[in-house]
């Protein structure tokens, strides 16, 4: 897929260069081809992410992951291609309207009709461009966050993607060029996860045998976190703590900025429950001890967990 990404980048750069030399039709053709190639890469990445979700679904059940990938990808492709096509008609209409519109003092009914047609095309172009942009931003959001949380629950290191907002901003600032860097990063993250977890390729025909069932747990299978207001949150599996909209537990603290989007994760293992700080800025504390960089720390009933020193939880079984 990296070859497709490089080819899409070359076509995109060529489309911008052709605009500068007034080759509009060729520019639109290159832009459409680039959009289609990006769509192909996104669809393949979507298939791989779905397989990763299935692989780790027992750990992801408590985490809401991205919605309709496929439909948004097709919306991005069709809206992008449609906007490119409309731009050609729009420029053709503009060339036929404005030179004549300034030559006569009164606009004839024929000119008025052309003007209305031009306005309709302009509105259609803006609508398609807006749909394409929203779909583009949504895809950056869900791909970045889903892959990050798959990495969290799988315990695989090797990358920690920036926030989706960062990629959207740098893509806009660079007129779309660094969007291809994000696209390349997505494919690299997927490859790292597949390699680290020894996930078989989707086209493999080698029969797989289910792993033997794990030994029965010797600890409480259900645990609770007691919140500052006294309410309890039941833990049936892995849970991410943070202020991200995809976190399992979203703290309500007066100093929320001290809590990271993905601050810490609580994991259930065969011998008990563990907490791990996810590189937070202000730390995760267990009974007053900062566990940043300590890896997974086992939790015992009654342990006090503090996120950034502003949100306190009590672990109970």
C-alpha positions in Angstrom: 0.0 0.0 0.0 2.9 2.4 0.5 3.4 2.4 -3.3 -0.2 3.6 -3.7 0.4 6.3 -1.1 3.5 7.6 -3.0 1.7 7.5 -6.3 -1.3 9.4 -4.8 1.1 12.0 -3.5 2.8 12.4 -6.9 -0.5 12.8 -8.6 -1.7 15.3 -6.0 1.5 17.4 -6.4 1.2 17.2 -10.2 -2.4 18.4 -10.0 -1.3 21.5 -8.1 1.5 22.1 -10.6 -0.8 21.9 -13.6 -3.1 24.5 -12.0 -0.1 26.9 -12.0 0.4 26.4 -15.7 -3.3 26.8 -16.4 -3.9 23.2 -17.4 -7.2 22.9 -15.5 -8.6 19.7 -17.1 -5.4 17.8 -16.7 -5.1 19.1 -13.1 -8.6 17.8 -12.3 -7.9 14.4 -13.8 -4.8 14.0 -11.7 -6.6 15.2 -8.6 -9.4 12.7 -9.2 -6.9 9.9 -9.6 -5.1 10.8 -6.4 -8.5 10.8 -4.5 -9.3 7.4 -5.8 -5.9 6.0 -4.8 -6.3 7.4 -1.3 -9.7 5.8 -1.1 -8.2 2.4 -2.1 -5.5 2.8 0.7 -8.2 3.8 3.3 -10.4 0.8 2.3 -7.6 -1.6 2.8 -6.6 0.0 6.0 -10.2 -0.3 7.2 -10.2 -4.0 6.5 -7.0 -4.4 8.5 -8.3 -2.4 11.4 -11.5 -4.5 11.5 -9.3 -7.6 11.8 -7.3 -6.1 14.6 -10.6 -5.2 16.4 -11.8 -8.8 16.1 -8.4 -10.0 17.4 -8.6 -7.9 20.5 -12.4 -7.6 20.9 -12.3 -9.2 24.4 -10.2 -6.3 25.6 -12.0 -3.6 23.5 -15.6 -4.4 24.5 -15.7 -1.5 27.0 -14.2 1.0 24.6 -16.3 2.7 21.9 -14.4 2.6 18.6 -15.0 4.3 15.3 -18.3 4.1 13.4 -19.0 3.5 9.8 -15.6 3.5 8.2 -16.6 2.1 4.8 -19.5 4.5 4.1 -17.5 7.5 5.1 -14.6 6.4 2.9 -16.9 6.1 -0.1 -18.5 9.5 0.8 -15.0 11.0 0.8 -14.1 9.4 -2.6 -17.4 10.3 -4.3 -17.6 13.8 -2.8 -14.0 14.5 -3.8 -14.4 13.3 -7.3 -17.7 15.1 -7.7 -16.2 18.4 -6.5 -13.4 18.0 -9.0 -15.8 17.4 -11.9 -18.0 20.4 -10.8 -14.9 22.6 -10.6 -14.3 22.1 -14.4 -17.9 23.0 -15.3 -17.7 25.9 -12.8 -14.7 27.4 -14.5 -16.2 26.9 -17.9 -19.4 28.7 -16.9 -17.4 31.5 -15.3 -15.4 32.0 -18.5 -18.6 32.3 -20.5 -20.5 34.6 -18.1 -18.2 37.2 -16.7 -16.6 38.5 -19.9 -20.0 39.2 -21.4 -21.6 40.3 -18.2 -19.3 43.3 -18.0 -19.8 44.4 -21.6 -23.6 45.2 -21.4 -25.3 47.6 -19.0 -28.3 45.3 -18.6 -28.2 41.5 -18.1 -30.4 39.7 -20.6 -32.7 36.8 -19.6 -30.2 34.5 -21.2 -27.3 35.9 -19.1 -29.5 35.7 -16.0 -30.1 32.0 -16.7 -26.4 31.4 -17.1 -25.8 33.3 -13.8 -28.3 31.1 -12.0 -26.7 28.0 -13.5 -23.3 29.2 -12.4 -24.7 29.9 -8.8 -26.2 26.4 -8.6 -22.9 24.9 -9.7 -21.0 27.0 -7.2 -23.3 25.9 -4.4 -23.0 22.2 -5.5 -19.3 22.5 -5.5 -19.2 24.0 -2.1 -21.5 21.4 -0.7 -19.4 18.5 -2.1 -16.2 20.1 -0.9 -17.6 20.5 2.6 -18.8 16.9 2.6 -15.4 15.7 1.4 -13.7 17.8 4.1 -15.9 16.5 6.9 -15.4 12.9 5.8 -11.7 13.5 5.6 -11.5 14.9 9.1 -13.7 12.2 10.5 -11.5 9.4 9.0 -8.3 11.0 10.5 -10.1 11.1 13.9 -11.3 7.5 14.0 -8.3 5.8 12.4 -5.9 7.6 14.7 -7.8 7.0 17.9 -8.9 3.4 17.1 -5.3 2.4 16.3 -4.0 4.1 19.4 -6.5 2.3 21.7 -5.9 -1.1 19.9 -2.2 -0.5 20.7 -3.1 0.3 24.4 -5.2 -2.8 25.0 -2.8 -5.1 23.1 0.2 -3.9 25.0 2.2 -3.4 21.8 4.8 -0.7 21.9 6.7 1.0 19.1 4.5 4.0 18.3 2.3 6.5 20.0 0.4 8.6 17.4 -0.2 12.3 17.9 -3.8 13.5 18.4 -6.0 13.5 15.4 -6.4 17.3 15.6 -2.6 17.6 15.1 -2.8 15.7 11.8 -5.8 17.7 10.6 -4.0 21.0 11.4 -0.7 20.1 9.7 -2.5 18.8 6.7 -4.4 22.1 6.3 -1.3 24.2 6.9 0.6 22.3 4.2 -2.3 22.4 1.7 -2.8 18.7 2.0 0.7 17.5 1.5 1.3 16.2 5.1 -2.0 14.4 4.9 0.0 11.7 3.0 2.4 11.5 5.9 -0.6 10.7 8.2 -1.7 8.1 5.6 1.7 6.5 5.6 1.7 6.6 9.4 -1.6 4.7 9.6 -0.2 2.0 7.4 3.0 1.8 9.4 1.0 1.5 12.7 -1.1 -1.3 11.2 2.0 -3.1 10.0 3.6 -2.8 13.4 0.6 -4.2 15.2 0.3 -7.1 12.8 4.0 -7.9 13.1 4.0 -7.6 16.9 0.9 -9.6 17.5 1.8 -12.1 14.7 -1.6 -11.5 13.1 -1.9 -13.6 9.9 -2.5 -11.8 6.6 -6.1 -11.5 5.4 -5.3 -13.6 2.2 -3.7 -16.4 4.1 -5.3 -19.8 3.6 -3.4 -21.6 6.3 -5.9 -23.1 8.8 -5.8 -21.7 12.2 -6.5 -23.6 15.4 -8.0 -22.0 18.4 -5.7 -21.4 21.3 -6.4 -23.6 24.4 -8.7 -21.9 26.9 -7.0 -19.9 29.6 -7.0 -21.4 33.1 -9.8 -20.2 35.3 -9.1 -16.9 37.0 -8.2 -17.1 40.7 -9.3 -13.5 41.4 -12.5 -11.5 41.4 -13.6 -11.4 37.7 -15.6 -8.2 38.4 -14.1 -5.1 40.1 -15.3 -1.6 40.8 -13.9 1.9 40.9 -15.4 4.1 43.6 -15.7 7.7 42.3 -15.3 10.8 44.4 -19.1 11.2 44.7 -19.4 7.7 46.1 -20.8 6.1 43.0 -19.3 2.9 41.6 -18.2 2.0 38.1 -18.2 -1.7 37.4 -15.1 -3.1 35.6 -15.7 -6.3 33.6 -12.6 -5.9 31.4 -10.0 -3.5 30.3 -10.9 0.2 30.8 -9.1 3.3 29.6 -9.2 6.3 32.0 -8.9 9.8 30.4 -10.7 12.8 29.0 -11.0 11.5 25.5 -14.5 10.9 24.2 -13.6 7.3 23.5 -12.3 6.6 27.1 -14.2 4.1 29.2 -14.2 6.4 32.2 -14.3 10.2 31.7 -13.3 12.1 34.8 -15.2 15.1 36.0 -12.6 17.2 37.8 -12.1 20.9 38.3 -8.6 20.8 36.8 -9.5 18.6 33.8 -6.5 19.8 31.8 -4.2 17.9 34.2 -5.8 14.6 32.9 -4.6 13.3 29.5 -6.9 12.1 26.8 -5.7 8.5 27.4 -4.3 8.9 30.9 -4.1 5.3 32.2 -5.5 1.9 31.5 -6.7 -0.8 33.9 -6.3 -4.4 32.6 -7.7 -7.6 33.8 -5.2 -10.5 33.8 -5.3 -14.1 35.0 -3.7 -13.2 38.3 -5.5 -10.0 39.1 -6.1 -6.4 38.0 -3.3 -4.0 36.9 -3.0 -0.3 36.1 -0.6 1.3 33.7 0.1 5.0 33.1 -0.1 5.8 29.3 2.6 8.5 29.3 0.4 11.2 31.0 1.9 14.6 31.7 0.9 14.9 35.3 1.2 11.3 36.4 -0.9 8.4 37.7 -0.6 7.7 41.5 -1.4 4.5 43.4 -1.5 5.1 47.1 0.6 8.2 46.6 3.2 6.6 44.5 3.8 7.9 40.9 3.7 4.8 38.6 4.7 6.6 35.4 7.3 4.5 33.6 6.7 1.6 36.0 4.8 -0.5 33.6 1.8 -2.5 34.9 1.2 -2.2 38.6 -1.0 -4.7 40.4 -4.0 -3.3 42.2 -5.3 -4.6 45.5 -8.7 -3.9 47.0 -8.7 -0.5 48.7 -5.9 1.0 46.6 -6.4 4.7 46.0 -5.8 5.8 42.4 -5.2 9.5 41.5 -5.1 10.9 38.0 -2.9 14.0 37.7 -3.5 14.6 41.4 -7.0 16.0 40.7 -9.3 13.0 40.3 -9.3 10.2 42.9 -10.7 6.7 42.6 -10.7 3.7 44.9 -10.3 0.2 43.6 -12.6 -2.4 45.0 -13.5 -6.0 44.3 
